[in-house]
């Protein structure tokens, strides 16, 4: 219709986030934290990140499988505060690349990235998929070493927690995967008009 602005993707994000908050009393948005986070962002870096293509060379068995993968990828898109440590301890250029390669590997190796798989995710899976060295060896005395949590242990624990907690929530609400959750929500929106 001429003169009427069509809703943008950002409008849809705002609307659906509001719906999630309204439907689930456990979800909270702290306006002060959002404001503080927004103020510390580098506008040029955000613009550059938004222009990056994130197309993965994967042939998915269905739209739901692709949506599921993209949901998992974006769910895990955090950890930039560990960029310097990740660059020093691996061949990755930082958290974004670590998550990208980890999710890519998971998609190629896992039978299904569904809720049951997420609930069974372990520290070993975090280590092998994302190549995070969460432990360091410390020599107590010559020939005797102990393994203890290293500087990347909090990042490893956060990845594990996000994946397993998401799997638990999916199980609690009776949805098989993130992709199924999104597709069901979209089907509901389409049916509602």
FIVO-276389 format. One record per residue (C-alpha): residue in three letters; chain; x, y, z negated. Coordinates in steps of 0.1 Angstrom, whole numbers. Example, Ala and Ser with C-alpha at 12.3 -4.5 7.8 and 13.67 -1.06 7.14 Angstrom:
<pts>
+------+-------+-------+-------+-------+
! loti ! rotor !     X !     Y !     Z !
+------+-------+-------+-------+-------+
!  Ala !     A !   123 !   -45 !   -78 !
!  Ser !     A !   137 !   -11 !   -71 !
+------+-------+-------+-------+-------+
</pts>
This chain:
<pts>
+------+-------+-------+-------+-------+
! loti ! rotor !     X !     Y !     Z !
+------+-------+-------+-------+-------+
!  Unk !     A !     0 !     0 !     0 !
!  Unk !     A !    16 !    34 !    10 !
!  Unk !     A !    27 !    55 !   -19 !
!  Unk !     A !    26 !    26 !   -44 !
!  Unk !     A !    60 !    14 !   -57 !
!  Unk !     A !    65 !   -23 !   -57 !
!  Unk !     A !    78 !   -38 !   -89 !
!  Unk !     A !   116 !   -42 !   -89 !
!  Unk !     A !   135 !   -72 !  -102 !
!  Unk !     A !   144 !   -52 !  -133 !
!  Unk !     A !   106 !   -45 !  -138 !
!  Unk !     A !   100 !   -83 !  -137 !
!  Unk !     A !   128 !   -89 !  -162 !
!  Unk !     A !   114 !   -63 !  -186 !
!  Unk !     A !    79 !   -78 !  -182 !
!  Unk !     A !    89 !  -114 !  -187 !
!  Unk !     A !   112 !  -106 !  -216 !
!  Unk !     A !    83 !   -88 !  -233 !
!  Unk !     A !    61 !  -119 !  -227 !
!  Unk !     A !    87 !  -142 !  -242 !
!  Unk !     A !    89 !  -119 !  -273 !
!  Unk !     A !    51 !  -118 !  -276 !
!  Unk !     A !    47 !  -156 !  -272 !
!  Unk !     A !    75 !  -166 !  -296 !
!  Unk !     A !    77 !  -150 !  -330 !
!  Unk !     A !   113 !  -163 !  -334 !
!  Unk !     A !   126 !  -141 !  -306 !
!  Unk !     A !   136 !  -106 !  -317 !
!  Unk !     A !   151 !   -77 !  -299 !
!  Unk !     A !   171 !   -53 !  -320 !
!  Unk !     A !   168 !   -19 !  -302 !
!  Unk !     A !   198 !    -4 !  -321 !
!  Unk !     A !   220 !   -34 !  -310 !
!  Unk !     A !   209 !   -31 !  -274 !
!  Unk !     A !   216 !     7 !  -275 !
!  Unk !     A !   251 !     1 !  -290 !
!  Unk !     A !   258 !   -26 !  -265 !
!  Unk !     A !   247 !    -4 !  -236 !
!  Unk !     A !   268 !    25 !  -248 !
!  Unk !     A !   300 !     5 !  -248 !
!  Unk !     A !   296 !    -8 !  -212 !
!  Unk !     A !   318 !     4 !  -185 !
!  Unk !     A !   295 !    16 !  -157 !
!  Unk !     A !   320 !     9 !  -129 !
!  Unk !     A !   326 !   -26 !  -142 !
!  Unk !     A !   289 !   -33 !  -145 !
!  Unk !     A !   283 !   -20 !  -109 !
!  Unk !     A !   312 !   -42 !   -96 !
!  Unk !     A !   299 !   -73 !  -115 !
!  Unk !     A !   264 !   -67 !  -100 !
!  Unk !     A !   278 !   -67 !   -65 !
!  Unk !     A !   296 !  -100 !   -69 !
!  Unk !     A !   281 !  -129 !   -49 !
!  Unk !     A !   274 !  -159 !   -70 !
!  Unk !     A !   265 !  -185 !   -44 !
!  Unk !     A !   277 !  -220 !   -53 !
!  Unk !     A !   285 !  -245 !   -26 !
!  Unk !     A !   262 !  -271 !   -41 !
!  Unk !     A !   233 !  -288 !   -23 !
!  Unk !     A !   206 !  -292 !   -49 !
!  Unk !     A !   179 !  -319 !   -47 !
!  Unk !     A !   151 !  -294 !   -53 !
!  Unk !     A !   144 !  -257 !   -60 !
!  Unk !     A !   138 !  -267 !   -97 !
!  Unk !     A !   173 !  -283 !   -99 !
!  Unk !     A !   189 !  -251 !   -84 !
!  Unk !     A !   169 !  -229 !  -108 !
!  Unk !     A !   180 !  -251 !  -137 !
!  Unk !     A !   216 !  -248 !  -127 !
!  Unk !     A !   214 !  -210 !  -124 !
!  Unk !     A !   196 !  -207 !  -157 !
!  Unk !     A !   224 !  -227 !  -174 !
!  Unk !     A !   251 !  -207 !  -157 !
!  Unk !     A !   235 !  -174 !  -168 !
!  Unk !     A !   228 !  -187 !  -203 !
!  Unk !     A !   265 !  -193 !  -207 !
!  Unk !     A !   276 !  -161 !  -191 !
!  Unk !     A !   292 !  -147 !  -223 !
!  Unk !     A !   326 !  -147 !  -240 !
!  Unk !     A !   343 !  -118 !  -222 !
!  Unk !     A !   359 !  -108 !  -255 !
!  Unk !     A !   381 !  -139 !  -251 !
!  Unk !     A !   394 !  -130 !  -216 !
!  Unk !     A !   429 !  -123 !  -228 !
!  Unk !     A !   432 !  -155 !  -248 !
!  Unk !     A !   417 !  -175 !  -219 !
!  Unk !     A !   441 !  -160 !  -194 !
!  Unk !     A !   470 !  -168 !  -217 !
!  Unk !     A !   459 !  -204 !  -224 !
!  Unk !     A !   446 !  -216 !  -189 !
!  Unk !     A !   448 !  -209 !  -152 !
!  Unk !     A !   414 !  -191 !  -154 !
!  Unk !     A !   411 !  -154 !  -150 !
!  Unk !     A !   387 !  -150 !  -180 !
!  Unk !     A !   354 !  -161 !  -194 !
!  Unk !     A !   334 !  -155 !  -163 !
!  Unk !     A !   356 !  -177 !  -142 !
!  Unk !     A !   358 !  -203 !  -170 !
!  Unk !     A !   320 !  -205 !  -171 !
!  Unk !     A !   317 !  -205 !  -133 !
!  Unk !     A !   341 !  -235 !  -129 !
!  Unk !     A !   327 !  -253 !  -159 !
!  Unk !     A !   291 !  -251 !  -147 !
!  Unk !     A !   302 !  -260 !  -112 !
!  Unk !     A !   319 !  -291 !  -125 !
!  Unk !     A !   290 !  -300 !  -147 !
!  Unk !     A !   266 !  -298 !  -118 !
!  Unk !     A !   288 !  -321 !   -98 !
!  Unk !     A !   294 !  -346 !  -125 !
!  Unk !     A !   262 !  -348 !  -146 !
!  Unk !     A !   233 !  -369 !  -136 !
!  Unk !     A !   209 !  -342 !  -148 !
!  Unk !     A !   214 !  -310 !  -166 !
!  Unk !     A !   182 !  -314 !  -186 !
!  Unk !     A !   172 !  -310 !  -222 !
!  Unk !     A !   182 !  -345 !  -232 !
!  Unk !     A !   217 !  -340 !  -217 !
!  Unk !     A !   220 !  -307 !  -234 !
!  Unk !     A !   211 !  -321 !  -268 !
!  Unk !     A !   239 !  -347 !  -264 !
!  Unk !     A !   265 !  -322 !  -254 !
!  Unk !     A !   296 !  -325 !  -277 !
!  Unk !     A !   328 !  -306 !  -284 !
!  Unk !     A !   345 !  -331 !  -261 !
!  Unk !     A !   322 !  -320 !  -233 !
!  Unk !     A !   330 !  -283 !  -240 !
!  Unk !     A !   367 !  -291 !  -238 !
!  Unk !     A !   366 !  -312 !  -206 !
!  Unk !     A !   341 !  -291 !  -187 !
!  Unk !     A !   353 !  -256 !  -196 !
!  Unk !     A !   390 !  -265 !  -203 !
!  Unk !     A !   390 !  -247 !  -236 !
!  Unk !     A !   417 !  -256 !  -261 !
!  Unk !     A !   398 !  -250 !  -293 !
!  Unk !     A !   425 !  -267 !  -315 !
!  Unk !     A !   461 !  -259 !  -319 !
!  Unk !     A !   489 !  -281 !  -334 !
!  Unk !     A !   508 !  -268 !  -364 !
!  Unk !     A !   540 !  -284 !  -376 !
!  Unk !     A !   539 !  -290 !  -414 !
!  Unk !     A !   574 !  -303 !  -414 !
!  Unk !     A !   596 !  -320 !  -388 !
!  Unk !     A !   577 !  -348 !  -372 !
!  Unk !     A !   544 !  -341 !  -390 !
!  Unk !     A !   518 !  -319 !  -373 !
!  Unk !     A !   482 !  -312 !  -380 !
!  Unk !     A !   455 !  -301 !  -356 !
!  Unk !     A !   435 !  -270 !  -367 !
!  Unk !     A !   410 !  -246 !  -352 !
!  Unk !     A !   427 !  -222 !  -327 !
!  Unk !     A !   417 !  -188 !  -316 !
!  Unk !     A !   393 !  -201 !  -289 !
!  Unk !     A !   374 !  -223 !  -315 !
!  Unk !     A !   347 !  -197 !  -320 !
!  Unk !     A !   341 !  -195 !  -282 !
!  Unk !     A !   340 !  -233 !  -279 !
!  Unk !     A !   316 !  -235 !  -309 !
!  Unk !     A !   293 !  -208 !  -293 !
!  Unk !     A !   291 !  -227 !  -260 !
!  Unk !     A !   283 !  -259 !  -278 !
!  Unk !     A !   257 !  -242 !  -299 !
!  Unk !     A !   240 !  -225 !  -270 !
!  Unk !     A !   238 !  -257 !  -250 !
!  Unk !     A !   226 !  -280 !  -278 !
!  Unk !     A !   202 !  -255 !  -293 !
!  Unk !     A !   187 !  -248 !  -259 !
!  Unk !     A !   183 !  -286 !  -254 !
!  Unk !     A !   166 !  -288 !  -288 !
!  Unk !     A !   142 !  -260 !  -280 !
!  Unk !     A !   133 !  -276 !  -247 !
!  Unk !     A !   125 !  -308 !  -265 !
!  Unk !     A !   105 !  -290 !  -292 !
!  Unk !     A !    83 !  -273 !  -266 !
!  Unk !     A !    80 !  -305 !  -244 !
!  Unk !     A !    98 !  -292 !  -213 !
!  Unk !     A !   124 !  -313 !  -196 !
!  Unk !     A !   148 !  -286 !  -184 !
!  Unk !     A !   154 !  -248 !  -181 !
!  Unk !     A !   144 !  -251 !  -144 !
!  Unk !     A !   111 !  -268 !  -153 !
!  Unk !     A !   104 !  -241 !  -179 !
!  Unk !     A !   110 !  -213 !  -153 !
!  Unk !     A !    91 !  -231 !  -126 !
!  Unk !     A !    61 !  -238 !  -149 !
!  Unk !     A !    61 !  -201 !  -160 !
!  Unk !     A !    62 !  -189 !  -124 !
!  Unk !     A !    34 !  -213 !  -115 !
!  Unk !     A !    14 !  -199 !  -143 !
!  Unk !     A !    20 !  -164 !  -132 !
!  Unk !     A !    11 !  -173 !   -96 !
!  Unk !     A !   -22 !  -189 !  -108 !
!  Unk !     A !   -30 !  -159 !  -130 !
!  Unk !     A !   -27 !  -137 !   -99 !
+------+-------+-------+-------+-------+
</pts>
